[in-house]
Amino acid sequence: LNNQEVVSLAENFVKENKEILPQSFVVDVGFDDNHKGIIEVNGINNAGFYEIDKSKLIADLLKT
């Protein structure tokens, strides 16, 4: 998978489940040679921030 495929997978999941998702959340996408899918969904307060661009996250959250 390339980055756009990962983003598309997450976006499609959100479109299909937007009625039941919290207002702010993160979606973990996983894949290997044979499978791809959503691993978990967490509210933003339970997100692991790991190696993200925190300034971009904050800017995106302020837009909503």
N, C-alpha and C positions, 0 to 999 in steps of 0.2 A: 504494500500500500504506500502511496505517496501522501504528503500532507493534505492535499485537497480531498483525497478519498477518506481520510480520517475525519476531517471537518464535515464532509457530506454525511458520513455515517452518524455522527453526533447530531447534526442538524435534522436529519430524518427522524431520529429517535425523539428529539424534542418536539417536532411537529406532530408526531403520532401520540405523544404523551403530555402535551402542554396543559391539559385540563387537570392533571394530578401532580404536576411538578411544583416545587416551592418557587417563590418569586425569584430568588437567587440561588444558583446551584452550580455544581461542576459535574461533568460527565467524564468518566474514565473509559477510554476505548482501548481494547487490546486486540492483537492479531498475531498469528504465526503463519507458517506456510500453508496451512489448510483451513484456518478459521479466522473470522473477524467478528467482533461484536462489542456490545456495551458490557463492561465489567461491573461497574457500580455507578450510582448517582448519589451525591451527597449535597446537603445544604451548604451554602458558602461558608458558614461558620465551622463546618467539619471538613473543609477542604485541606488536603495536604499541599503545601505550596512549593515544595521541592525546588525545581530550577526554573520557575516561571518568571516572567518579567513583571514584578510586583507593581511597578509604576503604571504599566499598561493595564493591569487588572483594576487598579484604583481608578484610573481614568475612565475605563469602560463602565465600572459600577456607578460612577458619578453621572454618566449619561442617562441612566434609567430613572 
